[in-house]
């Protein structure tokens, strides 16, 4: 009997679309909705945290870690070291709470899920309506894009629209090396005004990755710096009004060094100090044959 392919995704000429979420296709969807700009790439994972099956993946081109290989018996031609592309910092890290309830699509009630990757703009967006245990309905839209102009820059936009309530939400946004803690040691982290940064190095090869971000949001208040091992971030609150959209942008700069250096990472920060989410988006000219 011939094999019949599952038709799960909706495809149009310039986008791939996931209409509704099936956890059985979760890992496949993360791969399909990956974003990259030749310098760095991220899988299409749920940045707000997901306790179901998934794989948070963030990578830099040409950035490899050495892993010793042990053989019970050695013969000529056996290799002693493997080199693998190392999973790096989760610069999209986000956690969202309403009334102490944390958003997690493996546990929460949600509807109208839709995820789209647009090949013209490079934007991956995802949206759904979250219904909390108390019955509050919040429509959330996530967008991400990696800059093609300055390939060290990645941008995230999260938009909130309360459908049946007015109230407060809390957000944690950060830089996280801990899911990949077996490979990484923290070197340093700091907070300088609205800039949050961290540097870590691989355990064996001692290669370093530098990451930083700032939050652009006129609505945030009660900011609190959060520091943990291999993590730095900020917790803030946003006051929402029923039927009115509110959003924030996260501008991240990542630099993967093959030597013990931080200066180039800081130079990248200085270059994009005024960089905005809109700077990542540029019109794409499509030329068709006559």
N, C-alpha and C positions, 0 to 999 in steps of 0.2 A: 504494500500500500504506500502511495506517495505521501510525503510529508506536506502538511498545510501550515503555512506561517500564521502566527497569531497577529491580528491587526489591532494593536492597542493604541498606537499614536495616530493622530490626525496630521496629515502632511499637506501643506500647500506649497506653491513654488518657492517661497522665501522663508518659511517657518516650519518648525515641528511643534506640535501641540499635544498636550496631555489634558484631556477633559475628564476630570474625576481622578481620584487617586486609589490605586490598588496596591496595597503593601507587597503583594507577591511580585510586582514589577518594580519595587522601590530601588533596588540596586541597579537595575537596567536603566531606569529613568535618571538616576544620578550620573550615569555614564553618558547617556544621550544628551543631557542638558549641561554638559561641561562647557566651561568658557576658558579661552586661552588667547594669548597675544604673542606667542613665540618666546617670550621671556619667562612668563609664569602662567599657571593654569590652576583652575579649581573645578572639582566635581560639582554636580548640581545638587548638593546635599541641602538639608533644611538647616539654615544657620541659626534658627531659633531653638535648636535642640530637639532631638528625636530619640526616644528610648527604644524604638523598634529597630529592625535590622537596617543598617545603613553604614556608610563608610565616609567619614569626613576626610577629604583628600585635597591637599594644597601642595603644589609642586613648583620647583624652579628648574628651568631647562639646564641640563648639564651638571646638576648638583647631585652628587652621588656619595653614599656612605659605604665604607668598607666593613665587611662582616667576616670574621674568621670562620673558616670551615675546618671542622675536626673529623678525621677519618679514623675508624678503629684499626685500619691497616692502610699503609701508604704504599703506593705503587708509582712508577714513573708516569708522569703526565697528569697526576692529580693536582688540582689547584688548591691553594691554601687560603685564598681570599676571594670573596665575591663582592661585586660592586653593584649596588642597587640605587635607583632614584629614591631619595629619601622624602617621606611625607613631612611637610614643614608646618609653618604657623597657620592657624585658623584665624585669618584677619577679618573674617565675616562674623565672628562669634557674637551672638545676640541671645538674650533671655528676656522674656516679656511676661509680666504678671498683672493680673487684675484681682483686687481683693485677696491677695495672697495665693491665688491660683496661677500656677505657671503654665504657659502655653506649651503643649506637647501633643502633636497630632496622633501619637500612639495611644494617648489616654483621653484626649479632649473630644468633644463633639464639634464637628465642623461640616460645612456644606459648600457647594458651588466652587469646588477646588478646580483651578485651572493653572497650567504652567506652559509657558511659551518661550521658545528660543528663536529670536528673529535674526536671520543671517545677514540682513541688510545693515541693521544698526548694531548688531552684536549684543543687544540687550537680552538678558534672560529675566523674565518676570513671572511671578507666581502670586496667586491671590486666592482667598477663601474667606468664608464667614465663620468666625469662632463663636460658639455659644457656650458661655461659662456655666458653672453649676448653679449659679443664681439666676440664670436666664438672660444675662446681658449678651447682646449680639454686637460683635466688633468685626467689621470688614478690614482685612489687612492685605496690603499689596507690597510684595518684595521685588526690588529690582537690583540687578548687579551688572556691571560692565567693566571690562579691563581696557585701559587706554591703549590705543594704537599709536598715539603721538609720543607719549612718555611711557614706555613699557614697564616701568616700575610702579605705576599707579593703578590701583583698583578702586572702584567706587560702588557704594551701596546706598540705596534709597528705600526707606520703609515708610509707608503711608497708612494712617489709621483713620477709619470712619465709623464712629459709634452709631448704630442704627436705631437703638431704642433706649439709650441712656446718656447721661452726662456724668463724668467722673474722672478719676485719676488712674493712670497706668504707670507702672515702673518699668524701666528698661535698663538692662546691663549690656554694654557694648565693650568688646575687648579684643586682646591679642592673646591667643592661647597655644602654647606648645605642649600642654599636658597630655592630650590624647596620644601624642607621639613621644611620651616621656622616656620610653626605652632607648630612644636615639639621641635625646637632647639634654643638655645641661644649660641652665640659665647663666649668662655672663653678667648682665646688668639690666635694669629697667628704671625708667624715670618718668616723671610727670612735670612738664614745664608749661604752665598756663593751660591752654586748651590742647596741648600736644602730649600724647601718650606714646611711649616707645619701649621696646624690649629687644635685647640681643641674646641669642642662644648659640651654642656650638654643638656639633655632633660629638658623640662620646669617643669615637675611634679616630676619625680623620681630622677632627678639630676644625672642621669648616664652619663658618659662622653665617647666620642669617639675622638680618636687622629688619624690624618692622615697626611702623609707627602709624598713628591715625589722629584725626581730629573729627569732631562732630559739629556739623553746621545745623543748628536748630534754634529758632527764635523762641520756641515754646518751653524749652527745658528749664528745670529749676531743681534746687536741692541736690546739687551734684556731689558725689562722693567717690573718691578714688579707691579702687579695689586692687590690692596687691596680694598675690599668692605665688607659690613656687611655679615658675615658668608661665606666669600669667600677669597681665596688667590690664585694667579696664576702668570704666567709669559707670556708676549707677546714677540715673537721673529720673525725674518724673515729668510727665506731660499731662496737662489738664485738657480733657476732651469735652466738647459740647456736641450734643446729639445732632446728627445730620451734617456736621461740619468736618471737613478733612484736615488732618494735621500730619506733617511728615518731617523727617530729618534725613540728612545726608551724612554718610561716613566716607571720608577721603583717606585712603590708606596708601602708604609708600612702603615697598618691600625691596630689600637689596640682599642678594645672596653673594657672599664673598668666599673666595677660595683661599684667602689668607686672613690672618688676624688683623683686620682693619675695620674701623667704624667710620672713618672720615668720609668715605665715598657715600655711605648711607646718609650721613648728615648733609652732604652736598645735595643729594636727591631731595631731602626735605626742604632745603633752602630754595631749590628751583621751583617747587610746587606749593610754596606757602600760600599763594593766592589761587591755587587750582580749585575749581568748582566742579560739581557733578556734571553740569552742562558742558564743561570743557572736554569730557570724554566722548560726547555724542557729536558726530559730524555727519552731514548728509552724504549718502552713498550714491554716486552716479552710476547708473546701470546702462551700459552701452549694448545695444542690440544690432545685429547685422542688418544692413539695408537689403 
